[in-house]
Every structure is written in structure tokens, then in C-alpha cells.
Amino acid sequence: MKDFGKRIWHLISLSFLLCALFLPQASCVCNWHPLSSEDVLNLWDTGPITLDPAISSEMSSHAYVMQIFSGLVRLNDELEVVPDIAESWEKSEDGKVFIFHLRHGVKFHDGKEVKAEDFKYSWERACDPETGSQTAATYLGDI
């Protein structure tokens, strides 16, 4: 008789578990429609934690930051360093000084032209301890 009670308890527990799993699915209205000839991209994401490139330190934010902001250089599909806003650059013989030559006509969203001072400000802000940039510490901490 003890085994019978145990079996009943397991059967009831399993029934509740199955109901909990499948009832929410059954109550959903499925509005499936075939896609039109246009390409459609649906992205499901909780969104980034931050859009500030100076403090972006996890992949969700970084994925957005990489789509919104441009840098001096970037990596191509072969992971080679290629120009982005810098059209060229020079490195000193001792490797301690880099000079970047910016492309002309690159503008912010408000129409203001991007200048060297903008990059200087961004780097100094990221390196300021008050900003709390883990990214700057990762890339520049050993300099």
C-alpha cells in the first residue's frame, strides 16, 4: 500500500509539472504569417547594460557599441588591423608613439566634424579613474 501511495504522489506531481510546461504554450495565440519578399530580421535581446564605450565591459553592450561607434582602426574578417576613421598611421621606432591621420569629412550624428581632440577626450575620459572603465584597464593597464 505504501508503494501505491508513492506512485499516486509521483503521478500527481508529474501531471502538475506537465500542465505547468504545456498550458502556457496552449494559451498562446499563434499568428504565424509567411514572410514577404522583403528580408526581415528580428532580434530578441534584453538590450545593452550601457551604450558608453568607455565603460562597456560585457558582450551585450559591446555588440551594440561596435555597431554605433567607430574607432581609429578596426579588425577585418581576417582579424587584420585596417583603417576606420584613421586613414593611416605611423609608429615611432621605439613603438611608444603612434600618429594617426584622420579621414576628412567624417561627422558625428549632429553634423559636427570628428577631430583629433575628440579621440583625445575619449581616451582621457576612459583612462580617468572616476570613469571606472574596466575596458581601459584591460587594454592600457600594462602601459
PyMOL commands that set and color helices and strands:
alter all, ss='L'
color gray80, all
select helices_A, chain A and resi 2-27+59-68+116-127+134-140
alter helices_A, ss='H'
color red, helices_A
select strands_A, chain A and resi 73-75+81-83+86-91+98-102
alter strands_A, ss='S'
color yellow, strands_A
deselect
rebuild
show_as cartoon
